[in-house]
Amino acid sequence: MKRNFVAAVAAAIVLAVFSAVAGVSAYPAYAAAKVVTIKLGTVGPEEGTDIATATREFINGVEADSNGEIKFDYYPNGALGGDLDMAEMCAQGTLQMCQPAFGVMATYNPKFGVVEMPFLFDSPDGVIKALAGDFGEEVKKLYKGTGFMSLGLSYGGGRGMTNSKRPISGPGDLQGLKMRVMESPTYIEMFKLFGANPTPLSFSELFTALQNGTVDGQDNDPSLTYVAQFYEVQKFFTATDHVYAVNSTVINEDFWNGLSDQHKKIILDNSQKYLVDRLNELCKGSGEDYVKKLEEKGMQITKLTDEGRAKFRESVAPLYESQKGKFGDLVELARKDGGK
């Protein structure tokens, strides 16, 4: 028995050495698997937002087109932790798929921060054009070496600001406000330049922090602001559109490489159909509707004047100057492709 054990250990060592030399991934291959299970985690709610709708349609589409050969275990509502937690799990392979914010992805490659630069785009159509062009292709290349692969980039809505203290019509109104921001160097610097006191915080902790006054306000698109019921603990909403968000769903690269070509095609076809095209359509059409819903819930709505927007834009000019070396040509490419 001892001899068999020694032989088994020796064989395992030989296989490990061979795999390392041959460049074979240690991640299990799924090409021959009868049923493949994909764990998908997100901080967002299970329903009610545009990305939740598109994600459910994507899951249903993949499961149907694969005749049940691909199954999903879906974990919404931050059930597996915050964006950073799930990104780390996905990079390590304990979670196969997630939808991390670009602020989190900037910890893997600082150039991801370009997507969150304020006032980079002038309109939703500009975002969609840029993501479908050379800019989008360059952003996808940034995933190389991170352990992730992008399944598509889409427009994610214009971000607005809420708070419990006062209306915001220009950067001067943010002075002294404790604003929750994503755990992103770009966002932290942006809100400092706006005049606020930025407080990095996981989304899963945000409602409680707003409720107990740990922070005064936050920024998110109106659909998530509504579905997360922030109107219960926030009085004021301003449609600043200071950042046009970009949605991204990523998959663990080793897991992806182990899938059959047929399964890869099914996933890519459905991601283009639902996580790109469908999500672009949903997000373009829903912004104003959710602002009205927030107003119906009692929030005081402010829409920026041209002068207010210009002041916001001017206040963050130093951010572009300080980040110039980090992003290379990506800013110019985004503006060229986006028609700015």
C-alpha positions in Angstrom: 0.0 0.0 0.0 2.9 2.3 0.8 4.4 1.5 -2.5 1.2 2.5 -4.3 1.0 5.7 -2.4 4.6 6.6 -3.3 3.9 5.8 -7.0 0.7 7.9 -7.0 2.6 10.9 -5.5 5.4 10.5 -8.0 2.9 10.4 -10.9 1.2 13.6 -9.6 4.6 15.4 -9.5 5.5 14.3 -13.0 2.1 15.5 -14.3 2.5 18.8 -12.5 6.0 19.4 -13.9 4.8 18.4 -17.4 1.8 20.8 -17.2 4.1 23.7 -16.1 6.6 23.0 -18.8 3.9 22.6 -21.5 2.0 25.7 -20.3 -1.1 23.7 -19.5 -3.5 25.5 -17.1 -4.1 23.9 -13.7 -7.7 24.9 -14.0 -9.9 21.9 -14.9 -10.8 21.5 -18.6 -14.6 21.6 -19.3 -14.5 20.8 -23.0 -15.6 17.2 -22.2 -17.9 18.0 -19.3 -21.5 17.0 -19.7 -22.8 19.9 -17.6 -20.8 23.1 -16.9 -21.8 25.2 -13.9 -20.9 28.9 -13.9 -21.1 30.8 -10.7 -22.0 34.5 -11.4 -21.8 37.1 -8.7 -22.8 40.8 -8.7 -23.3 43.5 -6.1 -26.5 44.6 -7.8 -30.1 43.5 -7.1 -31.6 40.5 -8.7 -34.3 42.5 -10.4 -35.5 46.1 -11.1 -32.3 47.5 -12.7 -31.4 47.4 -16.4 -28.3 45.3 -15.8 -30.3 42.9 -13.7 -32.9 42.5 -16.5 -30.2 42.0 -19.1 -28.2 39.6 -16.9 -31.3 37.4 -16.3 -32.0 37.3 -20.1 -28.3 36.4 -20.7 -28.5 33.5 -18.2 -31.8 32.2 -19.7 -30.4 32.5 -23.2 -27.2 30.6 -22.5 -29.0 27.8 -20.6 -31.6 27.5 -23.4 -29.1 27.5 -26.3 -26.9 25.0 -24.6 -29.9 22.6 -24.0 -29.0 22.7 -20.3 -25.3 21.9 -20.8 -24.4 25.2 -19.2 -26.0 26.1 -15.9 -25.7 29.2 -13.7 -25.5 29.6 -10.0 -26.5 33.3 -9.7 -25.5 35.3 -6.6 -26.9 38.9 -6.8 -27.3 41.5 -4.0 -23.6 41.2 -2.9 -24.2 37.7 -1.5 -20.6 36.9 -2.1 -19.2 40.2 -0.9 -18.4 43.6 -2.5 -17.0 44.3 -6.0 -13.4 43.9 -4.9 -14.1 40.6 -3.1 -15.8 39.1 -6.1 -13.1 40.4 -8.5 -10.5 38.6 -6.4 -12.6 35.4 -6.3 -13.0 35.5 -10.1 -9.3 36.2 -10.7 -8.5 33.2 -8.5 -11.1 31.0 -10.2 -13.3 30.3 -7.2 -16.0 32.4 -8.9 -16.3 32.0 -12.7 -18.0 35.2 -13.7 -18.7 38.7 -12.1 -19.6 42.3 -13.0 -17.0 44.4 -11.3 -17.0 48.2 -11.4 -14.1 49.7 -13.4 -12.8 51.4 -10.2 -12.1 47.9 -8.9 -10.5 46.8 -12.1 -8.1 49.7 -11.9 -6.4 47.8 -9.0 -5.4 45.2 -11.7 -4.5 47.7 -14.4 -4.5 51.5 -13.7 -5.5 52.2 -17.3 -9.0 50.9 -16.5 -9.6 54.2 -14.6 -10.0 56.0 -18.0 -13.5 54.7 -18.2 -14.5 56.6 -15.1 -12.9 59.9 -16.0 -15.5 62.7 -15.5 -17.1 64.3 -18.5 -15.2 62.0 -20.9 -18.3 61.6 -23.0 -21.1 64.1 -23.9 -23.9 61.6 -24.5 -25.1 58.0 -24.2 -24.7 57.6 -28.0 -21.1 58.8 -27.7 -20.4 56.1 -25.1 -22.0 53.4 -27.3 -20.1 54.5 -30.4 -16.8 54.5 -28.5 -17.3 51.1 -26.9 -18.1 49.6 -30.3 -15.0 51.2 -31.9 -11.3 51.2 -31.3 -11.6 52.6 -27.8 -13.6 49.6 -26.7 -11.1 47.2 -28.3 -8.3 48.9 -26.4 -10.2 48.6 -23.2 -10.7 44.9 -23.7 -7.0 44.4 -24.2 -6.4 45.8 -20.7 -7.8 42.6 -19.3 -4.8 40.7 -20.6 -2.7 39.3 -17.8 -5.3 40.1 -15.1 -6.9 36.6 -15.0 -10.1 37.9 -16.6 -11.6 38.1 -20.1 -14.3 40.6 -21.0 -17.6 39.3 -22.3 -18.6 42.7 -23.6 -18.8 46.4 -22.7 -22.0 48.5 -22.7 -23.4 51.8 -21.7 -24.5 51.8 -18.1 -26.3 55.0 -17.6 -25.5 58.5 -16.4 -24.4 58.8 -12.8 -26.2 61.3 -10.6 -25.6 62.5 -7.0 -27.9 62.2 -4.0 -27.5 63.6 -0.5 -29.5 64.3 2.6 -28.4 67.9 3.2 -29.1 70.3 0.2 -29.6 70.6 -3.5 -26.5 70.4 -5.7 -26.3 72.7 -8.7 -22.5 73.1 -8.9 -19.3 71.9 -7.2 -19.6 74.6 -4.5 -22.6 72.8 -3.1 -20.5 69.7 -2.4 -18.2 71.5 0.0 -18.0 69.6 3.3 -20.3 66.8 2.2 -19.2 63.3 3.0 -19.8 61.5 -0.2 -19.5 57.7 -0.6 -17.4 56.8 -3.6 -16.3 53.5 -5.1 -13.0 52.1 -4.0 -11.3 53.8 -6.9 -8.4 56.3 -7.0 -10.1 58.2 -9.9 -13.3 58.6 -8.0 -11.6 59.7 -4.8 -9.6 62.4 -6.6 -12.6 63.4 -8.6 -14.8 64.1 -5.6 -12.0 65.9 -3.8 -11.8 68.3 -6.8 -15.6 68.7 -6.6 -15.0 69.9 -3.1 -16.5 66.9 -1.2 -15.0 64.6 1.4 -14.9 61.3 -0.5 -15.4 58.2 1.6 -14.5 54.8 -0.2 -17.1 52.2 0.8 -18.4 48.9 -0.6 -21.9 49.2 -2.2 -23.2 46.5 0.2 -22.5 48.8 3.1 -23.9 51.9 1.5 -27.6 52.0 2.6 -26.7 51.6 6.3 -24.0 54.2 6.0 -26.5 56.7 4.5 -29.1 55.8 7.1 -26.9 56.3 10.1 -25.1 59.4 8.7 -21.7 57.9 8.2 -21.9 59.5 4.8 -24.1 62.3 3.6 -24.5 61.2 0.0 -23.5 59.0 -2.9 -23.4 58.8 -6.7 -25.1 56.2 -8.9 -27.3 56.0 -11.9 -31.0 56.8 -11.2 -32.2 53.2 -11.8 -29.9 51.7 -9.1 -30.6 54.7 -6.8 -34.3 53.9 -7.1 -34.1 50.1 -6.8 -31.7 50.3 -3.8 -34.4 52.6 -2.2 -31.9 55.3 -1.4 -34.9 57.7 -1.6 -35.8 56.5 1.9 -32.6 58.0 3.4 -31.8 60.7 0.8 -33.7 63.9 0.0 -31.9 65.4 -3.0 -31.0 64.0 -6.4 -29.0 65.9 -9.1 -28.8 64.5 -12.7 -25.1 65.5 -13.0 -24.1 62.8 -15.6 -20.6 63.5 -14.3 -19.7 60.0 -15.4 -21.4 57.9 -18.1 -21.0 54.4 -16.6 -19.8 51.4 -18.5 -21.0 47.9 -17.7 -18.7 44.9 -18.0 -19.2 41.3 -17.3 -15.9 39.3 -17.0 -15.1 35.6 -16.9 -12.1 33.8 -15.4 -9.6 33.4 -18.2 -8.5 29.9 -17.3 -12.1 28.7 -17.0 -12.9 30.2 -20.4 -9.9 28.5 -22.0 -11.2 25.1 -20.7 -14.6 25.4 -22.3 -15.5 23.8 -25.6 -15.6 26.0 -28.7 -19.4 25.4 -28.9 -19.9 26.5 -25.3 -17.7 29.6 -25.9 -19.8 30.5 -29.0 -23.1 30.2 -27.1 -21.8 32.4 -24.3 -20.3 35.1 -26.6 -23.5 35.2 -28.8 -25.7 35.7 -25.8 -23.4 38.2 -24.2 -23.4 40.3 -27.3 -27.2 40.0 -27.6 -28.1 40.8 -24.0 -25.1 42.2 -22.1 -24.2 44.6 -24.9 -27.0 45.3 -27.4 -30.0 44.8 -25.0 -28.3 46.6 -22.2 -27.4 49.6 -24.4 -31.1 49.8 -25.4 -32.4 49.5 -21.8 -30.0 52.0 -20.3 -30.6 54.6 -23.0 -34.3 54.5 -22.5 -34.7 54.3 -18.7 -32.8 57.2 -17.3 -35.5 59.8 -17.4 -38.1 57.3 -16.2 -36.2 56.5 -13.1 -35.6 60.2 -12.3 -39.4 60.7 -12.4 -39.8 57.7 -10.1 -37.4 59.2 -7.6 -39.4 62.4 -7.8 -42.6 60.5 -7.1 -40.9 59.0 -4.0 -40.4 62.5 -2.7 -36.9 63.3 -3.8 -36.1 66.9 -4.8 -34.7 66.8 -8.4 -32.2 69.2 -9.7 -31.0 69.3 -13.4 -27.8 71.1 -14.1 -27.8 74.3 -16.1 -25.1 74.7 -18.8 -23.3 77.0 -16.4 -23.4 74.4 -13.6 -22.1 71.7 -15.8 -19.3 73.9 -17.1 -18.3 74.6 -13.4 -18.2 70.9 -12.7 -16.2 70.2 -15.8 -13.7 73.0 -15.0 -13.2 71.7 -11.4 -11.9 68.4 -12.6 -9.5 69.7 -15.3 -6.5 69.0 -12.9 -7.5 65.3 -12.9 -6.9 65.1 -16.6 -3.6 66.8 -16.3 -2.4 64.5 -13.5 -3.6 61.4 -15.2 -2.2 62.2 -18.7 0.8 59.9 -18.4 -1.2 57.0 -17.0 -3.8 56.6 -19.8 -1.7 57.3 -22.8 -3.8 57.8 -25.9 -7.0 56.3 -24.4 -8.6 59.7 -23.5 -8.1 61.1 -27.0 -9.3 57.8 -28.5 -12.5 57.8 -26.4 -13.3 61.4 -27.5 -12.5 60.6 -31.2 -14.7 57.5 -31.2 -17.4 59.1 -29.1 -17.7 62.0 -31.5 -16.6 64.7 -29.0 
